[in-house]
Amino acid sequence: MVTGREIRRFEGHRFWVISARFSPDGRWVFTASWDGTVRIWNAENGTPVCVLYHLIHGGRAVITPKAFSYDGSSETREILMASLRLEEAPTGKERPLTEKEFQRFHRPDLVEQALEALK
């Protein structure tokens, strides 16, 4: 029965969402925004699966809650170093990643596992 009431909110895009679609099996929601991202969400509980970035210089990156991967270009790396943040557990404050953390979270294998789960 269609009621028109909100049952789930997917928050994370920084600009208007221009498209939203369910996967054919109904497990995932794909949203695209003017912020240059496509976000994939778990349709059942609304948790983010990953964010696909298409950067202005043509670079690409994929970020999951546990790791990220990128195209290997120095431009994309600079953007990620300037943009990625870690949340400090006790305070909730965000801070930039250190070089060591950047290396630790750059895990294409974990990103691939997250994307494989979408199949």
Secondary structure, DSSP 8 states (H G I E B T S, - for coil): -------------SS-EEEEEE-TTSSEEEEEETTSEEEEEETTT--EEEEEEE-TTS-EEEE-SS-EEE---HHHHHHHHHH-EEE-TTT--EEE--HHHHHHHB-HHHHHHHHHTT-
